[in-house]
């Protein structure tokens, strides 16, 4: 099914379809080789997710739309929205002292040596 999807994307989209497939692959690699290792390494998930999102957005926009003013205008708006959302998420998470642990058992396991 994945192969059929990718082939149809290339067949219908032509060069932009191929660039879309490349950007999907790059996004998957960013998640696997950057996002997951950094989060598992103890880095803040919000900042790491924000970094990967911005990188993925820049790569995707430039691959699909090319190097022009419209692309950079869209990038400024999208990355700006990502940054505002990331800062709000971090601020609200910090103020509410969210740990991600929802039960007593999970909290107990977090503090075991």
C-alpha positions, 0 to 999 in steps of 0.5 A: 500500500505504501509503495502504491501510494508513493508511486501514485504520488509521483505519477500524479504529482510529477516532479513535485510528487517526487520532491514530496516523497523525498521530503517524507523520507527526510522527515522520517529520518529526522524523526528516527535519527534526531527526535527519538534519540534526543528525547530518549537522551533526556532532552526537553521533548518540546524543544526537540520537537520544535527543532525537528518541526522547523527543520522538516518544514524548511526542507519540505517547503524548499523542496516542493515550492523551490527557492522563491519569495512565496516560499520564504513568506510561507516559511516565515509564517509557518516557522513563526507559528511553530515558535509561538506554539512551542514557547506557549507549550513550554510555558504552560507545561512549566507553569503547570508542573506537568510530568507526563506521569498519570498514576501513582505507579508511574510516579513510583517507577520514575523515582526508583533507582 
